[in-house]
Amino acid sequence: MTQKIPFKNSEIRFADEGKGEVVVLLHGYLETLEIWDDFCRFFMPRYRIIRMDIPGHGQSGTVAEIHSMELMAEAVDTVLQYLDIRSCVMGGHSMGGYVALAYLENHPERLKGVCLFHSSPLADSEEKKASRSKEIRLMNEGKLSLICQFSIPNGFAADNLEKFADKVNRAIFLARLSSSEGIIALLKGIRERPDRRKLLENNRLPLLFLLGKKDFHINFDQLSPLAASFPHSDVVALENAGHSGYFEEPEASAKALLTFLEKCFVR
């Protein structure tokens, strides 16, 4: 069961399930809160799971021309304040990780830990910014369906595409439910996000990096040494995952996250 609450000039859709310490799961670009449906089963007996459609995706509306990661963190905080949640562990997939880092920067006192799930503290390279700009142009030309057909399969390791064909098709279907306006606003926000390495260098909270060794979007060999260099950081390599470990290696991903949650909530 999902709910909606006002945010800016629109609404945020979220789900609140389970009991116990709070875990917030934030989806990535071209995704909705439904991507966590199966993954949540690993946590529901012990934890309270909060999920939401990040504004511009799913059933959460577009609230600005640019959906900066800071503005999206404000949206997350709006949901948590509505639910009177004062502390949590926050996990973000890809873009959701960028939002979680913005939240960490603005509200460190409300977090007990942060999980970056196929995500990075680095800003976009110039090459990546150019790719985002190209995608915005395609969106303005009404080519959402084409982008979904191309981008979603790249979220899986190439040798997993046949095995998870149903997951790929479901993800494409969900991606098409978002508005072009919202996707463009988020692309602009992602493109303009700052480098947050300094934030993590000075961080005192537990960090977990869940990284796929076959990730098309994130170079595992480049990011993993950086991730391991931050204080209080654990790095877990998913041997057979691309950019979608919650689909490709759900048991290994859940085991790593459950271990991390135990560490965070006993502090």
C-alpha positions in Angstrom: 0.0 0.0 0.0 1.4 3.4 -1.0 0.5 6.9 0.2 1.0 10.4 -1.2 1.8 13.6 0.6 2.3 17.2 -0.7 5.7 18.4 -1.7 6.3 21.8 -3.2 3.7 22.2 -6.0 3.1 18.4 -6.3 3.1 15.1 -4.4 5.5 12.4 -3.2 4.4 8.8 -3.3 5.9 6.5 -0.7 5.5 3.1 1.0 6.0 2.4 4.7 6.1 -1.3 5.7 7.3 -3.4 8.6 8.4 -2.7 12.1 11.7 -2.0 13.8 14.7 0.2 13.1 14.1 2.3 9.9 15.8 1.6 6.6 15.2 4.0 3.7 15.7 2.7 0.2 16.1 5.2 -2.7 15.8 4.0 -6.3 17.9 5.1 -9.2 17.4 6.9 -12.5 14.5 5.5 -14.7 13.2 3.5 -11.7 10.4 3.6 -9.1 9.9 2.3 -5.6 8.7 -1.0 -7.1 12.3 -2.0 -7.9 12.7 -2.9 -4.3 9.5 -5.1 -4.1 11.3 -8.5 -4.0 14.4 -7.3 -2.2 12.4 -6.0 0.7 11.4 -9.5 1.8 14.9 -10.0 3.2 14.4 -7.2 5.7 10.7 -6.9 6.5 10.7 -9.3 9.5 13.3 -7.2 11.3 13.2 -3.6 9.9 10.8 -0.9 8.9 11.3 -0.2 5.2 10.6 3.2 3.7 10.6 3.5 -0.1 9.5 6.4 -2.3 9.3 7.5 -5.9 11.9 10.2 -6.1 10.2 13.4 -7.6 10.2 13.3 -11.4 9.8 9.5 -11.4 6.9 7.1 -11.0 3.9 8.8 -9.4 5.9 11.6 -7.6 5.5 14.9 -9.5 8.0 17.2 -11.1 8.6 20.2 -8.8 11.3 22.3 -10.5 13.1 22.7 -13.8 16.2 21.1 -12.2 15.8 18.3 -9.7 19.1 18.9 -7.8 20.2 16.1 -5.5 19.8 18.6 -2.6 16.2 19.2 -3.6 15.6 15.5 -3.8 17.1 15.1 -0.4 14.6 17.7 0.9 11.8 15.5 -0.6 13.1 12.5 1.3 13.3 14.5 4.5 9.7 15.7 3.9 8.5 12.0 3.9 10.6 11.2 7.0 9.3 14.2 8.9 5.8 13.3 8.0 6.4 9.8 9.4 8.1 11.3 12.5 11.3 9.3 11.7 14.3 10.9 13.4 17.0 8.3 12.5 17.6 5.7 9.9 20.1 4.0 7.6 19.8 5.2 4.1 20.6 3.1 1.0 20.6 4.5 -2.5 20.9 2.8 -5.8 22.9 4.8 -8.4 21.1 8.2 -8.5 19.5 7.3 -5.1 23.0 7.1 -3.7 23.6 10.7 -4.9 20.5 11.7 -3.1 21.6 9.9 0.0 25.0 11.7 0.0 23.2 15.1 -0.3 21.1 14.0 2.7 24.2 13.0 4.6 25.7 16.5 3.9 22.6 18.3 5.1 21.3 16.0 7.9 24.2 13.9 9.2 22.6 13.8 12.7 19.6 11.8 11.4 21.6 9.0 9.8 23.1 5.9 11.4 24.8 4.8 8.1 24.7 5.1 4.4 24.8 2.4 1.7 25.9 3.3 -1.8 24.5 0.6 -4.0 26.2 0.8 -7.4 26.8 4.4 -6.7 29.7 6.8 -6.3 30.6 10.1 -4.6 32.3 11.4 -7.8 30.8 14.1 -10.0 30.1 13.4 -13.7 33.1 13.6 -16.0 32.9 15.9 -19.0 32.2 12.9 -21.2 29.4 11.8 -18.9 27.9 15.3 -18.8 27.9 15.4 -22.6 26.0 12.0 -22.5 23.4 13.4 -20.1 22.9 16.4 -22.4 22.4 14.2 -25.4 19.8 12.2 -23.4 18.0 15.4 -22.5 17.9 16.3 -26.2 16.4 12.9 -27.0 13.8 13.3 -24.2 12.8 16.7 -25.7 12.3 14.9 -29.0 9.9 12.5 -27.4 12.2 9.5 -27.4 11.5 8.2 -23.9 10.7 4.7 -25.1 13.9 4.5 -27.1 16.0 5.6 -24.0 14.3 3.0 -21.8 14.9 0.2 -24.4 18.6 1.2 -24.5 19.4 2.2 -20.9 17.6 -0.5 -18.9 19.5 -3.5 -20.3 22.8 -1.7 -19.6 21.9 -2.0 -16.0 22.5 -5.7 -16.1 25.7 -7.7 -16.8 25.6 -8.8 -20.4 25.7 -12.5 -19.5 22.6 -11.9 -17.2 20.3 -10.4 -19.8 18.7 -13.7 -20.9 18.5 -15.1 -17.3 16.7 -11.9 -16.1 14.7 -11.1 -19.2 11.5 -10.8 -17.1 13.2 -8.3 -14.7 14.5 -6.3 -17.7 11.1 -6.1 -19.3 9.5 -5.1 -16.0 12.0 -2.4 -15.4 11.4 -1.0 -18.9 7.7 -1.0 -18.2 8.1 0.9 -15.0 10.6 3.4 -16.5 8.0 4.3 -19.2 5.6 5.4 -16.4 7.7 8.4 -15.6 7.1 11.7 -17.4 9.6 13.2 -19.8 9.5 16.4 -17.9 10.5 14.7 -14.7 13.3 12.6 -16.3 14.8 15.8 -17.8 14.7 17.6 -14.5 16.5 14.7 -12.9 19.1 14.4 -15.6 19.9 18.0 -15.2 20.3 17.5 -11.4 22.4 14.4 -11.9 24.6 16.2 -14.4 25.2 19.2 -12.1 25.8 17.3 -8.8 29.0 18.1 -7.0 31.9 15.8 -6.1 31.4 14.6 -2.6 34.7 12.8 -1.9 35.6 15.4 0.8 32.3 14.7 2.6 33.2 11.0 2.8 36.8 11.7 3.8 35.4 13.5 6.8 32.5 11.2 7.5 32.1 9.5 10.8 29.3 7.2 10.0 29.5 3.6 8.7 29.5 3.4 4.9 28.8 0.4 2.7 29.7 0.3 -1.0 27.9 -2.5 -2.9 29.6 -2.8 -6.2 29.1 -5.0 -9.2 32.2 -6.4 -10.9 30.5 -6.4 -14.3 28.9 -2.9 -13.9 28.6 -1.1 -17.3 28.1 2.3 -15.7 30.7 2.2 -12.9 34.3 0.9 -13.3 34.7 -1.5 -10.4 38.5 -1.5 -10.6 38.6 2.3 -10.4 36.0 2.9 -7.7 36.7 0.1 -5.3 40.1 1.3 -4.1 38.6 4.8 -3.6 35.6 3.4 -1.7 37.9 1.4 0.6 40.0 4.5 1.4 37.1 6.3 3.2 36.9 6.1 7.0 34.5 3.5 8.4 33.9 2.1 4.9 33.2 -1.5 3.8 33.3 -2.6 0.2 31.4 -5.6 -1.0 32.0 -6.9 -4.5 29.2 -8.7 -6.3 31.0 -11.1 -8.6 28.2 -11.7 -11.1 26.3 -8.4 -11.0 26.2 -5.4 -13.3 24.4 -2.3 -12.1 21.4 -4.1 -10.6 22.6 -6.3 -7.7 19.1 -6.4 -6.1 18.0 -8.3 -9.2 21.2 -10.1 -10.2 22.6 -11.2 -6.8 19.8 -10.5 -4.3 20.9 -13.0 -1.6 24.5 -11.7 -1.6 23.3 -8.1 -1.7 20.9 -8.7 1.2 23.4 -10.5 3.3 25.9 -7.7 3.0 23.3 -5.1 3.8 21.9 -7.0 6.8 25.4 -7.3 8.2 25.9 -3.6 7.7 22.5 -2.8 9.4 23.5 -4.7 12.4 26.7 -2.7 12.7 24.8 0.6 12.2 22.1 0.0 14.8 24.3 -1.3 17.6 26.4 1.9 17.7 
